[in-house]
Amino acid sequence: MKVLIVYGTRYGTATEISEEIARVMESEEIEVDVKDARSLKHFDISPYQLVVVGSGIKMGKWTKKSLNFLKENKEALASRDVAIFVTCGAANEEKNRAEGQEKYLDQVAATNLVNEPVTTGLFGSKYDPDAKHGLMYNFTMKFIKKDLEKHGIDTSKPIDYRNWDEIRAWARGLAESLKNE
Ligand SMILES: Cc1cc2nc3c(=O)[nH]c(=O)nc-3n(C[C@H](O)[C@H](O)[C@H](O)COP(=O)(O)O)c2cc1C
């Protein structure tokens, strides 16, 4: 029983989530391979019973490579369990979560998967005042910083909106579903 986790990331957030999902599954005696979608080309997914594919969101979009992974393996994925997740700003606030679920998960699944995913995960992002990732990132962070400050939130320190308990529970749920098959 083997699990493959493929992630697309621009700033490393999805990497950390993928690694935590892997840690939880490994603690349940499941063998897990974690791969950056950028490192994969014509990758053989036949050894894997469950494939987890996740991405960070930028301007409404998954990374090209993680989406390409879904497209290129559409047929092979049809005969396996597939779970998808995203990390995005929309997950951080209750009022934006339904839209995030619809645009970044449900629509992506409907367009790129033959079958419904076994589950989807909508996970938060992080705010790091010291991170430097180029113009577009800095511009967006300035905007987010202003908005946080408007709500009286201290922006001098990093804020992690990822709910790690929720992420671990999600991973445990997947591990359970594998054992029950
Ligand atoms: C330039 C930029 C654009 C973003 N666009 C969106 C967006 O359209 N929707 C959203 O919910 N979050 C958006 N975010 C937040 C990211 O999705 C979030 O930081 C995520 O955790 C990034 O994942 P990654 O580090 O794995 O790429 C954006 C962030 C940046 C820096």
The ligand as a MOL file (V3000), in Angstrom:
LIG
                    3D

  0  0  0     0  0            999 V3000
M  V30 BEGIN CTAB
M  V30 COUNTS 31 33 0 0 0
M  V30 BEGIN ATOM
M  V30 1 C 0.7820 37.0210 -5.6880 0
M  V30 2 C -0.2030 36.2330 -4.8680 0
M  V30 3 C -1.4490 35.9470 -5.3960 0
M  V30 4 C -2.3790 35.2150 -4.6420 0
M  V30 5 N -3.6070 34.9380 -5.1800 0
M  V30 6 C -4.5320 34.2910 -4.4240 0
M  V30 7 C -5.8430 34.0500 -4.9290 0
M  V30 8 O -6.1900 34.3850 -6.0610 0
M  V30 9 N -6.7270 33.4290 -4.1190 0
M  V30 10 C -6.4000 33.0140 -2.8420 0
M  V30 11 O -7.2640 32.4710 -2.1480 0
M  V30 12 N -5.1500 33.1960 -2.3360 0
M  V30 13 C -4.2120 33.8200 -3.0960 0
M  V30 14 N -2.9500 34.0220 -2.6030 0
M  V30 15 C -2.5440 33.4070 -1.3140 0
M  V30 16 C -1.7950 32.0900 -1.5880 0
M  V30 17 O -2.6620 31.1600 -2.2020 0
M  V30 18 C -1.2430 31.4990 -0.2950 0
M  V30 19 O -0.2130 32.3260 0.1840 0
M  V30 20 C -0.7540 30.0760 -0.4530 0
M  V30 21 O -0.4940 29.5450 0.8330 0
M  V30 22 C 0.4860 29.9650 -1.3160 0
M  V30 23 O 0.8600 28.6120 -1.4390 0
M  V30 24 P 2.3400 28.2180 -1.9420 0
M  V30 25 O 3.3110 28.8870 -1.0050 0
M  V30 26 O 2.4070 26.7300 -1.8040 0
M  V30 27 O 2.4680 28.6720 -3.3490 0
M  V30 28 C -2.0250 34.7590 -3.3440 0
M  V30 29 C -0.7500 35.0530 -2.8170 0
M  V30 30 C 0.1470 35.7910 -3.5710 0
M  V30 31 C 1.4960 36.0890 -2.9760 0
M  V30 END ATOM
M  V30 BEGIN BOND
M  V30 1 1 1 2
M  V30 2 1 2 3
M  V30 3 2 2 30
M  V30 4 2 3 4
M  V30 5 1 4 5
M  V30 6 1 4 28
M  V30 7 2 5 6
M  V30 8 1 6 7
M  V30 9 1 6 13
M  V30 10 2 7 8
M  V30 11 1 7 9
M  V30 12 1 9 10
M  V30 13 2 10 11
M  V30 14 1 10 12
M  V30 15 2 12 13
M  V30 16 1 13 14
M  V30 17 1 14 15
M  V30 18 1 14 28
M  V30 19 1 15 16
M  V30 20 1 16 17
M  V30 21 1 16 18
M  V30 22 1 18 19
M  V30 23 1 18 20
M  V30 24 1 20 21
M  V30 25 1 20 22
M  V30 26 1 22 23
M  V30 27 1 23 24
M  V30 28 2 24 25
M  V30 29 1 24 26
M  V30 30 1 24 27
M  V30 31 2 28 29
M  V30 32 1 29 30
M  V30 33 1 30 31
M  V30 END BOND
M  V30 END CTAB
M  END
